[in-house]
Amino acid sequence: MSSSSFTHNKFYVPIIVVSTMVVACAGGSFYQDFDLTWGDKHAKIFNGGQLLSLSLDKVSGSVFKSKKEYLFGRIDMQLKLVSGNSAGTVTSYYV
């Protein structure tokens, strides 16, 4: 799923995958609009808060949430799966 709409809820995005996720933050900066709530050791913020990279391992995930409520929105992500057989990889968006 490359994009998602959401209504009047703060959103949480826990991700369960052994790879790297990259989220581009359009508009303001990540620092202004979002909080890392869990797994901050696996998060790196680039380009002055415009790009978020979450690296995950077998036992850990990450969560970030919006500071505001939104009527609609778009989330884009790119995933790099583990090499070889990645059939057991599970990715979750919770909105």
Secondary structure as a PSIPRED ss2 file (coil, helix, strand):
# PSIPRED VFORMAT (PSIPRED V4.0)

   1 M C   1.000  0.000  0.000
   2 S C   1.000  0.000  0.000
   3 S C   1.000  0.000  0.000
   4 S C   1.000  0.000  0.000
   5 S C   1.000  0.000  0.000
   6 F C   1.000  0.000  0.000
   7 T C   1.000  0.000  0.000
   8 H C   1.000  0.000  0.000
   9 N E   0.000  0.000  1.000
  10 K C   1.000  0.000  0.000
  11 F C   1.000  0.000  0.000
  12 Y E   0.000  0.000  1.000
  13 V C   1.000  0.000  0.000
  14 P C   1.000  0.000  0.000
  15 I C   1.000  0.000  0.000
  16 I C   1.000  0.000  0.000
  17 V C   1.000  0.000  0.000
  18 V C   1.000  0.000  0.000
  19 S C   1.000  0.000  0.000
  20 T E   0.000  0.000  1.000
  21 M E   0.000  0.000  1.000
  22 V E   0.000  0.000  1.000
  23 V E   0.000  0.000  1.000
  24 A E   0.000  0.000  1.000
  25 C C   1.000  0.000  0.000
  26 A C   1.000  0.000  0.000
  27 G C   1.000  0.000  0.000
  28 G C   1.000  0.000  0.000
  29 S C   1.000  0.000  0.000
  30 F H   0.000  1.000  0.000
  31 Y H   0.000  1.000  0.000
  32 Q H   0.000  1.000  0.000
  33 D H   0.000  1.000  0.000
  34 F E   0.000  0.000  1.000
  35 D E   0.000  0.000  1.000
  36 L E   0.000  0.000  1.000
  37 T E   0.000  0.000  1.000
  38 W E   0.000  0.000  1.000
  39 G C   1.000  0.000  0.000
  40 D H   0.000  1.000  0.000
  41 K H   0.000  1.000  0.000
  42 H H   0.000  1.000  0.000
  43 A E   0.000  0.000  1.000
  44 K E   0.000  0.000  1.000
  45 I E   0.000  0.000  1.000
  46 F E   0.000  0.000  1.000
  47 N H   0.000  1.000  0.000
  48 G H   0.000  1.000  0.000
  49 G H   0.000  1.000  0.000
  50 Q C   1.000  0.000  0.000
  51 L E   0.000  0.000  1.000
  52 L E   0.000  0.000  1.000
  53 S E   0.000  0.000  1.000
  54 L E   0.000  0.000  1.000
  55 S E   0.000  0.000  1.000
  56 L C   1.000  0.000  0.000
  57 D C   1.000  0.000  0.000
  58 K C   1.000  0.000  0.000
  59 V C   1.000  0.000  0.000
  60 S C   1.000  0.000  0.000
  61 G C   1.000  0.000  0.000
  62 S C   1.000  0.000  0.000
  63 V E   0.000  0.000  1.000
  64 F E   0.000  0.000  1.000
  65 K E   0.000  0.000  1.000
  66 S E   0.000  0.000  1.000
  67 K C   1.000  0.000  0.000
  68 K C   1.000  0.000  0.000
  69 E C   1.000  0.000  0.000
  70 Y E   0.000  0.000  1.000
  71 L C   1.000  0.000  0.000
  72 F C   1.000  0.000  0.000
  73 G C   1.000  0.000  0.000
  74 R C   1.000  0.000  0.000
  75 I C   1.000  0.000  0.000
  76 D C   1.000  0.000  0.000
  77 M C   1.000  0.000  0.000
  78 Q E   0.000  0.000  1.000
  79 L E   0.000  0.000  1.000
  80 K E   0.000  0.000  1.000
  81 L C   1.000  0.000  0.000
  82 V C   1.000  0.000  0.000
  83 S C   1.000  0.000  0.000
  84 G C   1.000  0.000  0.000
  85 N C   1.000  0.000  0.000
  86 S C   1.000  0.000  0.000
  87 A C   1.000  0.000  0.000
  88 G C   1.000  0.000  0.000
  89 T C   1.000  0.000  0.000
  90 V C   1.000  0.000  0.000
  91 T C   1.000  0.000  0.000
  92 S C   1.000  0.000  0.000
  93 Y C   1.000  0.000  0.000
  94 Y C   1.000  0.000  0.000
  95 V C   1.000  0.000  0.000
